[in-house]
Amino acid sequence: MDTSVICPRFESAISILSQRWTGLIIYQLLSGPKRFSKLTEVIGISGRLLSERLKNLEAQGLVSRTVYPETPVRIEYELTEKGKSLKPVMDEIQSWSQEWIEAPPETTAETK
């Protein structure tokens, strides 16, 4: 593999995955469909930014959006097959982080 020339497909893939919050959204959706409010809660992202990232992931074919005609309307997001195919990549990043990234200091009531 010649690493002196960057493949346009590789560059596009890195561009998608390197957007802030995108990896965390994909990681959360690997465990199954999630509602918008659950994603904002577990990731800690603003609704505006989450909406933007989800629309981008939908446009890339990585996430699908399902609207359930209930009262109130329920909307769930889940990974497509293309999105689910990122699981080995995310698993490797998880393994790498456990070995090479120092754990952040614990936040306690005294340090806040």
C-alpha positions in Angstrom: 0.0 0.0 0.0 1.5 3.3 -1.1 0.9 5.8 1.7 2.5 8.7 -0.1 -0.7 9.2 -2.2 -4.0 9.5 -0.3 -6.9 7.6 -1.9 -9.9 9.9 -2.4 -12.2 7.2 -0.9 -10.0 7.0 2.2 -10.0 10.7 2.5 -13.8 10.9 2.2 -14.2 8.2 4.9 -11.9 10.0 7.3 -13.7 13.2 6.6 -17.0 11.7 7.6 -15.7 9.9 10.7 -13.6 12.9 11.9 -16.5 15.3 12.2 -16.9 16.1 15.9 -19.6 13.9 17.5 -20.0 11.6 14.5 -18.0 8.7 15.9 -20.0 8.9 19.2 -23.3 8.9 17.4 -22.3 5.9 15.3 -21.0 4.2 18.5 -24.3 4.7 20.3 -26.4 3.5 17.3 -24.3 0.3 17.1 -26.4 -1.0 20.1 -29.7 -0.5 18.2 -32.2 2.2 17.3 -32.3 5.3 19.5 -34.6 8.3 19.8 -33.3 11.8 19.3 -33.7 12.7 22.9 -31.8 9.6 24.1 -28.9 10.4 21.8 -28.7 14.0 23.1 -28.8 12.7 26.7 -26.1 10.0 26.4 -23.8 11.9 24.1 -24.2 15.4 25.7 -24.6 17.1 22.3 -26.9 20.0 21.5 -30.1 19.3 19.6 -29.1 21.6 16.7 -25.8 19.9 16.3 -27.2 16.4 16.6 -29.8 17.2 14.0 -27.1 18.4 11.6 -24.9 15.3 12.2 -27.8 12.9 11.8 -28.9 14.6 8.5 -25.3 14.3 7.2 -25.1 10.6 8.2 -28.5 10.0 6.5 -27.2 11.7 3.3 -24.1 9.4 3.5 -26.4 6.4 3.8 -25.1 5.4 7.2 -28.2 6.2 9.3 -31.9 5.8 8.6 -34.7 7.8 10.2 -38.0 6.1 11.0 -41.1 8.1 11.9 -43.9 6.3 13.8 -47.3 7.9 13.4 -48.2 7.9 17.1 -49.2 10.7 19.4 -46.8 12.1 20.1 -44.8 11.3 17.0 -41.9 8.9 17.7 -38.8 9.2 15.6 -36.0 6.7 15.8 -32.6 6.6 14.2 -30.6 3.5 13.4 -27.6 2.4 11.4 -28.1 1.1 7.9 -26.1 -2.0 6.7 -23.5 0.5 5.5 -23.4 2.1 9.0 -23.3 -1.3 10.8 -20.3 -2.3 8.7 -18.3 0.3 10.7 -18.6 -1.9 13.8 -15.1 -3.6 13.3 -13.6 -0.1 12.9 -15.3 1.2 16.0 -14.3 -1.9 18.0 -10.6 -1.4 16.9 -10.7 2.3 17.9 -12.2 1.2 21.3 -9.4 -1.4 21.8 -6.7 1.1 20.8 -8.1 3.8 23.1 -8.0 1.3 26.1 -4.4 0.7 25.5 -3.1 4.1 24.5 -5.4 6.9 25.8 -5.1 7.9 29.4 -8.4 7.9 31.3 -9.7 11.3 32.1 -9.5 12.3 35.8 -12.7 11.5 37.7 -15.0 14.4 38.3 -16.1 14.6 41.9 -18.3 17.1 43.8 -15.1 18.6 45.3 -13.5 19.3 42.0 -16.5 21.0 40.4 
